[in-house]
Amino acid sequence: MIKLSNSVNRNGSVWNTTDPNPCLWKGVTCSNNNSFVTQISLSSFCLSSSDFLTELCQIDSLEVLNVSMNHLSSIPDGFFLNCGKLSGLKELDFSQNKFSGVLPNFGGFSGLQVLQLSKNQFEGTIPDEFFSFQNLTRVDLSNNKISGFLSNSIGNLSKLETLLLSSNHLSGEIPVNLFNIKTLTRLAANQNNFTGTIPRGISQNVQTLDLSFNNLVGPIPIDLLSSPKLESVDLSSNSLVGPIPETISASLFRLRLGSNLLNGSIPSATIGKLPQLTYLELGTNSLSGGIPKELGNCVKLALLDLSQNRLTGSLPKELGNLGQLQVMKLQSNQIFGEIPNQFSQLQNLSVLNISQNVLSGSIPSAISNLTELVNVDLQDNQLNGSIPDSFSNLHHLIELQLGKNCLSGNIPKMPPTLQIALNLSSNCFEGMIPEILGGLSALEVLDISNNNFSGKVPKFLTRMGSLTQLFLSNNHLSGILPVFKTFVVIDFSGNKDLIMSPTNYTLLKKKKKKKISDPLGIPIAVTSVILGVAIAITVVLLVDTSGKKIHTTNSTSLKNKFSVTEVILIAVLSVVFGVATTITIFIRLEYM
């Protein structure tokens, strides 16, 4: 057995022990009979010096070297010279350190199977030598600053199973030769600058494919989703066009095609035959047609995002069969009709967003049976009727958006868990602001603007300790606005009988000024001050040298004469007039 140095500690290098047997040292693994060292794992050892690496290369039996999650910033030249000769070295893990500069040239390393360099700051292109390691099964270069093209020579890695290139600056087209690697099961090249079209055949062997957040164009290859081995596909945030392919693997559990330029309809004949489908994200495209009722057959769905498309028709009642669904995002479409009562069966739903559609009818009271709801957004539809009283049963709800509808009636007791926002704006609510709102002590934003509320602004609103924004505009409120905490932003415009108290005015002066809407205000204010001062100066200049009387310059036509006391009084009144006019105009400009 080779003798490792035991004189260094964790701050300087590696070990600090008096035990002569390296097999008992932390991070060291030996053969079954403890005759030789096979693995050294120094992950999370707080190492900053890499000098010890060259010494480790003296271990002829070394198979695995893991120095990940440290503070190493350089690799000694001697490491490549010595460790490159170790034919038995199968795995190198230098991930999550502080290495920078160009990617090193790994000469030798003929037996290398796993190379992990992720989460560093390596730059430059991928050296051609990388593609000569015929035994490589896993390469992880993700989360670096690597640029340049991906060489077609990558097709030479005939044993490669996992290739992770995400979060770099790679550009150019995705090599066609990738589909030659029959063993490749996972390809992640997301968050780069790849351009061009997706090569046909690239997914014929893979289980997981992620090409999201690139600059890919053109249609999705007709065979891309059809491989029976395919389990997860993410092509989101590109510029892909055309329809979604009709043939989709029955093994697929994740399909993300959002934020592209896809059009056509959702393939209903296929979508209902995906028993493993758990995540379906097609949002932010130009898809048209209706929401397929066949989606109700995908009983494992946990996330459904069809938002920001051109979908029409009604909400399929079959969606109520999705008992495992946690997130439903259907906003910003052209969906009409009523909310199906069957939605009350979505017992695991936490996020419901069907805003910005053309939904009508009332809000089903059965929605309050969905006790796991955290966010509900139904705003900007044509919903009518009242808010169900049973909404108070939603004990996990932190945000409720009901603005821009035709809701009316009494506002029921709301769950005290509301925190992010309660939006009831642009509806038909009327009467006094209900006292039940005062119980929302955790609420940060309350919007009841553009309704028909009347009466005084209740003082209980000032005691809502978490409130930061209050929107009261365009109602029929009256009286004096109560004093709120200085950090509360209030919009009460459009209530002609609602005024500020002097205290509110002082507090508002300390806040950010609103945009001036009257272009003549400032000139009038300045002119008033100048005029007042000019009158005062003129009168003073006309005082007799005796100091007793003043007279006008034309004594034959204007015979009025004044005492000094009268002069002072006129001057003071002129200045007061100018200042008062200025204050009045600025109050009008800033707060009315």
QUIVENDA-V852136 format. One record per backbone hydrogen bond with DSSP energy under -0.5 kcal/mol. CO is the residue of the C=O (numbers start at 1). NH is the residue of the N-H. If there is no record, write none. Layout:
CO & NH
CO & NH
//
This chain:
2 & 4
6 & 17
9 & 13
20 & 22
21 & 24
22 & 25
25 & 28
27 & 41
29 & 38
29 & 39
31 & 34
36 & 31
38 & 63
38 & 64
39 & 29
40 & 42
40 & 66
42 & 45
47 & 71
50 & 53
51 & 54
51 & 55
52 & 56
53 & 57
55 & 58
56 & 59
58 & 60
59 & 62
63 & 90
63 & 91
64 & 40
65 & 67
65 & 93
66 & 42
68 & 44
69 & 46
72 & 98
73 & 100
74 & 76
76 & 79
76 & 80
77 & 81
78 & 82
79 & 83
79 & 84
80 & 84
82 & 85
83 & 86
84 & 109
84 & 110
85 & 87
86 & 89
88 & 90
90 & 113
90 & 114
91 & 65
92 & 116
93 & 67
95 & 69
96 & 70
99 & 121
101 & 123
104 & 106
105 & 107
109 & 112
113 & 137
113 & 138
114 & 92
115 & 117
115 & 140
116 & 94
118 & 96
119 & 97
121 & 101
122 & 145
123 & 103
124 & 147
125 & 127
127 & 130
128 & 131
129 & 132
130 & 133
132 & 134
133 & 136
137 & 161
137 & 162
138 & 115
139 & 141
139 & 164
140 & 117
142 & 119
143 & 120
145 & 124
146 & 169
148 & 171
149 & 151
151 & 154
152 & 155
153 & 156
154 & 157
156 & 158
157 & 160
161 & 185
161 & 186
162 & 139
163 & 165
163 & 188
164 & 141
166 & 143
167 & 144
169 & 148
170 & 193
171 & 150
172 & 195
175 & 178
176 & 179
177 & 180
178 & 181
180 & 182
181 & 184
185 & 207
185 & 208
186 & 163
187 & 189
187 & 210
188 & 165
188 & 166
190 & 167
191 & 168
193 & 172
194 & 215
195 & 174
196 & 217
197 & 199
199 & 202
201 & 204
207 & 231
207 & 232
208 & 187
209 & 234
210 & 189
212 & 191
213 & 192
216 & 239
218 & 241
221 & 224
223 & 226
223 & 227
225 & 249
227 & 230
231 & 253
231 & 254
232 & 209
233 & 256
234 & 211
234 & 212
236 & 213
237 & 214
239 & 218
240 & 261
241 & 220
242 & 263
246 & 248
249 & 252
250 & 276
253 & 278
253 & 279
254 & 233
255 & 257
255 & 281
256 & 235
258 & 237
259 & 238
261 & 242
262 & 286
264 & 288
266 & 268
267 & 270
267 & 271
268 & 272
270 & 273
271 & 274
273 & 275
274 & 277
278 & 302
278 & 303
279 & 255
280 & 282
280 & 305
281 & 257
281 & 258
283 & 259
284 & 260
286 & 264
287 & 310
288 & 266
289 & 312
290 & 292
292 & 295
293 & 296
294 & 297
295 & 298
297 & 299
298 & 301
299 & 324
302 & 326
302 & 327
303 & 280
304 & 306
304 & 329
305 & 282
307 & 284
308 & 285
310 & 289
311 & 334
312 & 291
313 & 336
314 & 316
316 & 319
317 & 320
318 & 321
319 & 322
321 & 323
322 & 325
326 & 350
326 & 351
327 & 304
328 & 330
328 & 353
329 & 306
329 & 307
331 & 308
332 & 309
335 & 358
336 & 315
337 & 360
338 & 340
340 & 343
341 & 344
342 & 345
343 & 346
345 & 347
346 & 349
350 & 374
350 & 375
351 & 328
352 & 377
353 & 330
353 & 331
355 & 332
356 & 333
358 & 337
359 & 382
361 & 384
362 & 364
364 & 367
365 & 368
366 & 369
367 & 370
369 & 371
370 & 373
374 & 398
374 & 399
375 & 352
376 & 401
377 & 354
379 & 356
380 & 357
382 & 361
383 & 406
384 & 363
385 & 408
388 & 391
389 & 392
390 & 393
391 & 394
393 & 395
394 & 397
398 & 419
398 & 420
398 & 421
399 & 376
400 & 402
400 & 423
401 & 378
401 & 379
403 & 380
404 & 381
406 & 385
407 & 428
410 & 412
415 & 418
419 & 444
421 & 400
422 & 424
422 & 447
423 & 402
425 & 404
426 & 405
429 & 452
431 & 454
434 & 437
435 & 438
436 & 439
437 & 440
439 & 441
440 & 443
441 & 466
444 & 468
444 & 469
445 & 422
446 & 448
446 & 471
447 & 424
449 & 426
450 & 427
452 & 431
453 & 476
455 & 478
456 & 458
458 & 461
459 & 462
460 & 463
461 & 464
463 & 465
464 & 467
468 & 489
469 & 446
470 & 472
470 & 491
471 & 448
473 & 450
474 & 451
476 & 455
477 & 497
478 & 457
479 & 499
481 & 501
482 & 484
485 & 488
487 & 489
488 & 490
489 & 470
490 & 492
491 & 472
491 & 473
492 & 495
493 & 474
494 & 496
495 & 498
497 & 479
497 & 499
499 & 481
501 & 505
502 & 506
503 & 507
504 & 508
505 & 509
506 & 510
507 & 510
508 & 511
517 & 519
518 & 521
520 & 524
521 & 525
522 & 526
523 & 527
524 & 528
525 & 529
526 & 530
527 & 531
528 & 532
529 & 533
530 & 534
531 & 535
532 & 536
533 & 537
534 & 538
535 & 539
536 & 540
537 & 541
538 & 542
539 & 542
540 & 543
542 & 551
544 & 547
548 & 564
549 & 544
550 & 562
553 & 555
554 & 558
557 & 559
560 & 552
562 & 550
563 & 567
564 & 568
565 & 569
566 & 570
567 & 571
568 & 572
569 & 573
570 & 574
571 & 575
572 & 576
573 & 577
574 & 578
575 & 579
576 & 580
577 & 581
578 & 582
579 & 583
580 & 584
581 & 585
582 & 586
583 & 587
584 & 588
585 & 589
586 & 590
587 & 591
588 & 592
//
